[in-house]
Amino acid sequence: MSKNVLISGSFDIISLIDIHLIREAKKLTLKGGNVFVLLFADYTNFILFRSFPTQATMLRKNNLEYFVNPDNIEIINTSDYKGFLDKFLPSFQDVVYVHYNTDKEFIGRDIFKKYSIPIKFIKKPKV
């Protein structure tokens, strides 16, 4: 368990898989801890995954606010995701990054390792 948990994604049309990730992240926080979300903006999503989300960035952010404190959602609007992480991650203390075990070589993993941020892989649910 950790005080803070960090997750990321496009969270486009929030699915059961997204809700599962958020719930598992919340389970890993200690009392008084927070779940932080790195939300890929439309352009960033296109650069990383070669597809645009169905919903616009602000609508996806508004949907996430039902599950996560709005102050803990950081919109990533850059083509340099690794550069963003390199500037953003040093400000975190007592944090663990949660990711699905189906993508163990995700983009930016080397930056998490650089700052010794532990990564917890969880099993992706069958839906």
Phi, psi and omega per residue, in radians:
M1 nan 2.695 -3.096
S2 -2.454 2.756 3.101
K3 -1.122 -0.763 -3.093
N4 -2.194 2.573 3.108
V5 -2.219 2.439 -3.104
L6 -2.064 2.309 3.050
I7 -2.294 2.860 3.123
S8 -2.551 2.825 3.086
G9 2.763 -3.104 3.109
S10 -1.605 -0.424 3.097
F11 0.834 0.840 -3.119
D12 -1.494 2.160 -3.063
I13 0.831 1.358 -2.982
I14 -0.806 2.139 -3.076
S15 -1.883 3.090 3.079
L16 -1.075 -0.554 3.112
I17 -1.160 -0.717 3.093
D18 -1.136 -0.786 3.137
I19 -1.084 -0.698 3.099
H20 -1.058 -0.781 3.137
L21 -1.065 -0.770 3.140
I22 -1.125 -0.769 3.128
R23 -1.096 -0.764 3.130
E24 -1.127 -0.659 3.096
A25 -1.098 -0.756 3.133
K26 -1.110 -0.619 3.120
K27 -1.126 -0.486 -3.080
L28 -1.511 -0.110 3.141
T29 -1.494 2.524 3.010
L30 -1.385 2.880 3.124
K31 -0.980 2.291 -3.123
G32 1.507 -0.025 3.133
G33 -1.486 3.047 -3.073
N34 -2.327 2.681 2.943
V35 -1.767 2.189 3.100
F36 -1.910 2.421 -3.113
V37 -2.061 2.242 2.967
L38 -1.697 1.872 -3.064
L39 -1.713 2.086 3.142
F40 -1.280 2.109 3.046
A41 -1.185 2.946 -3.065
D42 -0.923 -0.887 -3.090
Y43 -1.137 -0.760 3.124
T44 -1.068 -0.750 3.114
N45 -1.033 -0.726 3.128
F46 -1.125 -0.787 -3.138
I47 -1.086 -0.759 -3.081
L48 -1.326 -0.689 -2.961
F49 -2.140 0.005 3.131
R50 1.063 0.559 3.047
S51 -2.651 2.576 3.065
F52 -1.616 2.500 3.064
P53 -1.124 2.744 3.098
T54 -1.215 -0.710 -3.103
Q55 -1.752 2.586 3.107
A56 -1.160 2.741 -3.070
T57 -0.936 -0.858 -3.063
M58 -1.165 -0.564 3.071
L59 -1.180 -0.726 3.093
R60 -1.113 -0.698 3.093
K61 -1.101 -0.791 3.124
N62 -1.044 -0.692 3.106
N63 -1.127 -0.699 3.127
L64 -1.119 -0.492 -3.094
E65 -1.140 -0.239 3.035
Y66 -1.262 -0.372 -3.044
F67 -1.991 -0.455 -3.015
V68 -2.349 2.524 3.077
N69 -0.946 2.197 -3.102
P70 -0.975 -0.524 3.130
D71 -1.217 -0.255 -3.086
N72 -1.763 0.230 3.110
I73 -1.880 2.069 3.138
E74 -1.904 2.085 3.126
I75 -1.492 2.194 3.139
I76 -1.732 1.901 -3.106
N77 -2.120 1.239 -3.115
T78 -2.682 2.662 3.051
S79 -1.445 -0.232 -3.116
D80 -1.787 1.285 -3.109
Y81 -1.082 -0.758 3.132
K82 -1.113 -0.693 3.092
G83 -1.116 -0.705 3.075
F84 -1.044 -0.854 3.140
L85 -1.055 -0.695 -3.117
D86 -1.076 -0.547 3.106
K87 -1.536 -0.566 -2.998
F88 -1.445 -0.750 -2.992
L89 -1.153 -0.569 -3.131
P90 -1.058 -0.341 -3.134
S91 -1.366 -0.182 -3.112
F92 -1.598 2.410 3.023
Q93 -2.224 2.567 3.127
D94 0.889 1.060 -3.110
V95 -2.288 2.590 3.007
V96 -2.231 2.479 3.111
Y97 -1.712 2.292 -3.122
V98 -1.924 2.312 -3.077
H99 -2.566 2.697 3.107
Y100 -1.301 2.517 -3.092
N101 -1.241 -0.108 3.118
T102 -1.381 -0.137 -3.116
D103 -2.417 1.204 -3.058
K104 -1.305 -0.282 3.113
E105 -1.913 0.854 -3.088
F106 -1.192 2.757 -3.140
I107 -1.121 2.235 3.114
G108 1.653 -0.017 -3.120
R109 -1.006 -0.656 3.139
D110 -1.086 -0.540 3.123
I111 -1.252 -0.686 3.075
F112 -1.068 -0.722 3.104
K113 -1.123 -0.712 -3.129
K114 -0.970 -0.688 -3.115
Y115 -1.714 0.272 3.091
S116 0.938 0.666 3.082
I117 -1.571 2.069 -3.111
P118 -1.127 2.580 3.110
I119 -2.047 2.205 3.092
K120 -1.909 2.058 3.091
F121 -1.605 2.311 3.115
I122 -2.057 2.741 -3.120
K123 -1.305 2.303 3.119
K124 -1.330 2.280 -3.107
P125 -1.262 2.661 3.040
K126 -1.521 2.228 3.119
V127 -2.144 nan nan
